[in-house]
Amino acid sequence: MTRLRVTPGYRRGRDRLYVSRRDGTAVAWYDKATGRVNLLTGAGRDDVLAALAPYLAGEVTVGPAPVPTPAELDRLSLHPDDDLAPNRPGEALHAVLDHEEPAPGRALPLLPEAWRRRDPRRAELAAQQILGAALDALEDAGWRVLHSIPLPGAARIDHLAIGPAGVLTVRTLAAGGRRVRVDDPLVTTGRGEPLPHLRRARRDAERASLALATAVRPVLALVEAHPRAALPAPPDVRILRETDVPALASLGGVLKPADIEALYATARNRHTWHRA
């Protein structure tokens, strides 16, 4: 039996572990929330459980996988190294911050606790997670969402949402309860330095439009902004708060379900973004 590999996944806010052959063919997945191992054809029960053994905790149930949806079939047919669907909100920040965590038994760096709490990367990661969870909730309304899409040159698109209302690139801004002032293309958070967030949001949409060969609208999402934040939106960039995201579920008239699934299948492939 060819040695199996286990890769983490993220689907609708739930963690999964996918088991596949070395050629990328998926043979099973483990849903951590339900404690169930779903078996596909191509590998035996014992081989799959042996591969998952280091990751299993407590009792698990094992059985055949439910009939997969077209989106799930796309997920299972794409090589794990090329699939962006498992990316968590703020995936790149996760990697950096997890690397900086001390190993078990090692002392934390001798840095003031207040300094650690003010680490802007942790605030940014928290904002990415809040906004990502709000976007993931749109999947029940026919949307498909990807997070932390890597682009050539080390840039990233925070979130990509594909749904009945079209394709959106969403740049996240962690406001942290501060007031936000918009003076296109600059955005000022609290007493901080004005930064060209609108220009960056437009650039994200341009690159996504080039990669996907379709119209893409830029969005700037303010997470935990002060209620009195001044948000005059330019005509080409949508500015919203995390509490405004659920309203996107009621919008439509741009893409049909088949178009959404086709674009999502293209967008989740890492190689798609090489031309962005």
N, C-alpha and C positions, 0 to 999 in steps of 0.2 A: 504494500500500500504506500503510495506517495505520501510523504510527510505533509501533514496539514498545518496551516498557519492560522492564527487567530488575530483579528484586527478589530479595534473598537468602532462602534457606530453610534449615531445619534439620530433618532427618528421621532418627530413630534414630541420633543421634550423628554424622551425615554432613552436610556442607555441600552445598547445592545452589543453583543460580541458576535462577529461573523466568522464562521469557519470556512476556509476555502483551501483548494489545492494550490500548489505553487504556480500553476498556470492561471490562477485567478478564478477558477470555477468554484462558485459557492456551493457548499454541501449542507450547511446548517446555520442556524443562528440561535443565540441564547438571549432571551429577554430578561434582564435583571429584575424588572419590576414584578413580573409574574412568576419568575423562577422556572420558566419553561424552555426546554431545548427543542427547537423545531427542526426536524430532519428533512432534508431533500434527498433526491436520488444522487448517487455518486460516491457515497461513503457509508460504512457500517456504523451502527450505533456505538460499538465499543471504541472505534477509532475516534469518533467525534468526542465522546466523553473523555477519552484519554487526552485529547488536545485541550479540552476545556478544564481539565481537572485543577490546574493551578488557580483558576478564576472562580470556581464554584464555591458557594457558601451555603450550608444548610441543605435541605432536601430540594430536589428539582424534579420536575416531571419531564418526560421525554416522549415525543410522539411525532407523527407526520405533520409537516407544516400545513397551515390552511392554504386554500387556493390563493395564489398570489395575484395581486392586482397588476395591471400593466406597468404601473410605476415601480412596483416591487420587482417585477421581472427585469426591468431596465437596471435596477440596482444590483441584482444578482448576476447580471451578465457583464457588468463592468469590472475590470480588474480593480481590486481594493486600493492599489497605489494610485490609481487615476480617478477615483471617485471622491468628489468633494462633498457629497451628501452627509457623511459622518461628521463633518467639521462642526464643532460647537461654536456658539457665539464667542468671539474673542479668542479663537483657537491659537493664534500666534502669541497672544499675551499669556495664555495658559502655559505654553511651552517655556516662555522666558521666566515667568514667575515660579513655575514648578521647579525649574532648574536651580533657582536661587534658594528654595526651601532647604533647610539643613537636613542632613540624613538623620535617621533615628539614632538617638544617643548623643548627637552633637549639639553643642550649645548654640543658641541664636547669636548673630553678630552683636557686638556691644554697641548698639545704636539706640538712641532715645526712642521709647515707644511712640511718642507723638510724631516723630519723624517717619516711622514706619506707617503710621495711620495716614499720613499726608502723601504717601507715595502716589503720584497721579496715575500711575499705571494700574493700580488696584481700583481706583475710582473709575477709570475708563473701562476696566474689565467688568465691574459691577454694572455699569451703564449698558455695556454690550449684552450682558446676560438679561437684564430687564427688558431691553428693546427686543432682543432675540426671542424671548418667551412670548411677548405680545405678538410678534409676527408669526411664530409657529402656531399660535391659536387660530390664525386665519385659514389653516389647512382645511378645517371643517367647512369653510365657505368656498372651497375649490382653488385655493392658492397653493403654490409650491414655493418653498423658501430655502435658500442656501446662505451659509454664513462664512465669513472670513475667506473670501476667494482670493487666492494669490495671483498677482499679475507680474509680468516681466518687470524687472527693476526693483524688486522687493516691496512694491506697493501692494495694497490689498483693498478690496471692496468689503466694507463691513457686513452688509447684508444685501441679498438680491431677492426680490419678491416678484413672482410671476403669477398673475391671476386675471380674473375677468376684467379688471380695470387696466390691464396692460403690464408692462415690465417696469419695475422701479429699482433703482440703486439707492440704498439707504445709508447715509453717513451718520454715525452716532456722535452726539456731543454731550459729554457728562457735565451737567450744569451744577449739580451738588447743592441745590437750593438757592443759587445765586441768580441775580437778574441777568438777562441776556438782551443785548442790543444788536440790532441788525442794521448795517449800513453797507449795502451791497458794494463790493464783494466781501466786506469784512464783517466779522461777528465777534463781539466782545462779551466775555463772561465775567461778571463781577468787576473787579478792578484789574483784571488781567489784560494782557496785551491783545489788541485786535488781531485776529487771524483770518486768513482768506478761506474760511470754511465753505462759502458758497462756490468759490472758484473750484475748490477741490471736489465738491459734490457734482458740479457740472462735468469735471474731468472724468470722474468715475462713470457717469452715464455715457459719456462719449466713448470710453473704452469698452464698456459693455455693449453698446450699440454696434461697434465695429466687430466685436467677437461673435455676437449673436445674430448679426445682420437683421436687426429689427429696431424699431423706435424704443428708446428707453428714457424714462423721466427721472431726473434727480430729486432726491428727498433728503432734507436735513432734519433729523429727529433729535429733539432736545429732551434729555432725560432728567427728571426732577428739577426742572427750571422753576424759578420764582413765579408765583401766579401773576405778577405784574410785569413779566418779561414783555418787552416791546418786540413784536414779531411781524413787521411789515414784509410780506412775502413778495419777492420779485415774480414776474409772470411765468418764468420758466423753471423755477425751483419751488417745490412744495415744502413748507416748513410746518412741522407738527410736533406735538408732545407725545410721550409714550401712551398717554391716556386717549389720544386721538386714533391710535392704530386700529382698534376694533371697528371703527366706522368705515374702514376700507372694505369690510366684508359686504357692505350694502352697495358698493359701486360695481359697475359692469359695463357691458356694451362694447368692449374692445376685443377681447380674445375669447374664443370658444374653448371648451374643455380639451378638444384634440390639439389645438394650437398650444395650450398651456403645457400639456404633457410633452409635446414635441420639443418645445423650447427648454423645458426643464431637463429633458434627457440630454440635450446639447450642452446646457450650462453646467451640469454636474460633472462633465468630463474635463479633467484638468487640462488636456491638450487643447481644448477650445480656446482657452485664454492665452495661449502662446502668441496669438495674432492680435491681442488687445493692445 
